[in-house]
Amino acid sequence: MKISRGIVPAGPRSYPVVTIGNFDGHHRGHRALLQLVVETARRHAGTAVAVTFDPHPVKILAPQVNLQFLTTSEEKLRRFQEAGVDEVMFLDFTPEFAALSPEEFVRRILYDALATKELFVGEHFAFGKGRAGRIADLIALGKRYDFAVHPMSPLRIDNEVVSSTKIRHLIQAGDVQKARRFLGRSYTVEGTVLHGAKRGADLGWPTANLRLPPDRVTPPDGVYSAQVLWRDHAYDAVCYIGTRPTFGSGERLLEATVLDQRLELYDEPIAVQLIGRIRGDMTFPSAEELSRRIARDVEEARAQLKQAPTERHETMATLPRM
């Protein structure tokens, strides 16, 4: 998969089939759209191209908004590759870029840079300065610049529109099970295991601790059933998110206890897939009471993990950085 940055022609492409969006989360709606792009490109022996933005437009247009994300740029790239996309173009979203008129946007990106033949976007896609360009404008400009526009209706599950915003709200409310239905996979937090105070080991429940990135969506504090991905293997786990109030509040961390395994994970990259919520955070009168409650949490985690739908587990392999 080719990765490019900026509005620069990247050489000749055979029959470019293009989609544009932020693709935060790469949820089931995104994947349905990308499947159409890839299938159309394959029918024409063409090139499937995804155009996305860095940073997210909200960071420039509304910097006061504390927008948190479902995926990092590296995770996005993995998802694009899994979908079969041939090329990803990252556009630098700057104030100058935001000032492009709708026609300048189409001419400079879709025509000059990409020579687009077909374009797939959501039916509410807006573009150009002040988001003034709408689907009707895009269709008219497509005729002028010789490419077809395919507006796509949003995917619905149980009569609810699948969107990144909806999934963010579900995760922030702790409903990681419903978020999984919309994402098509469990929500995952990745990081490198920290050296901690080893309180978990002292309690009989050793933990692998991750620092929570400030720009990532995280569920509310509490305990979750989970799976830890490490070196291409998946391990059942129980996961705590919070500040450990029983011992006096500290840094907010994710702490995962792998079940039935003793793994040496310090300084290792892992991913934690959140399966279901068990309870909220609690303060216990003693370490012994906490340990007993963790034992109950483990049994609940085992029950949730038995009932969770089987999903394909990802590896921790990453693509070269941009």
C-alpha positions, 0 to 999 in steps of 0.5 A: 500500500502506497502512502503519500502526504500533501496535494502532490501528484503521485505518478500515473494511476490506473482508473483511480477510484477514490473516497474521502473522509476522516475514517476515525474508528474504521467502523462497519460503515467505513468498511462497507464504503471501502469495500465498494471502492476496492471492488469498483477499482478491481473491476476496472483494474484500477487503483483504490485510493483513500484520502484522509486528513491530518490533523482532523479538521476539528483541530483547526476549525474548532480548536476549543473542542477537546475531540478524542479519537478512536484510532491513531494514524498508524491504526488507520493505515492498518485498517486501510491495508486490511480493506485492500486500499492501494493508496492512502493520501494524507492531506495536511489540514491547515487554515489555508487548506480550509479556505479552498473553495469547493471548486478549488478543492475538486480541481486541485485534489480530485482532478489535478492530483488524483485524476479521479474516475469515480468517487464514493462519499457519504450522502452528507459529505461537505467540502470546501470553505465553510463546508459550503460544497454539498453533494449536488455541487459535487455531482455537478463538479464531477461532470465538469471534471469528468468523474462519477460521484456515488453518494452512499447512505449511512449504514444502520444497525437496529435502526441507528446510524453507525457513526464515529460520534455515536461510537465515541459516546458509547465508549465514554458511557462504558457501553463497550459491547454496543460499541463493538457491534457498531465497530465490528470489533472490540475497541482496543487500547495499545501501548507499551507496558510500564514498570509500576508499583507491583501492587497487583502482584502483591495482591495475587493479581499481577497487572500489565499497566498502560498509560492512556493517551490523552487524545484517545477515547477511553471508557469511564473508570471501572473494571472490564472483561478484556483480551490482551494481544501480545506477539500474535496471541490473544489472552483472556484478561480482566482490565481496570481503568482508574486511579486506584483510590483504595491506595490513594489516587494516582495517575489514571492507568489501564491495568490488565490482569492476564488470566491463567498465564504468567507473562513477562510484559514489561516494556513490551507493546500490547493491545487490550481489547475491551469486551464488556463492562463489569462494574464501576470504580470502587474504594475498598477498606483494605487491600484484602477486601480489594483482592476478594473483589478482584476474584469476583471480577475475574469470574464475571470476566470469564463469564462475559468472555465465554459469551462474547462473539468470536472475532479475528484477533489482530497482530501487533505488526505496524506499517512503516511510519509516514 
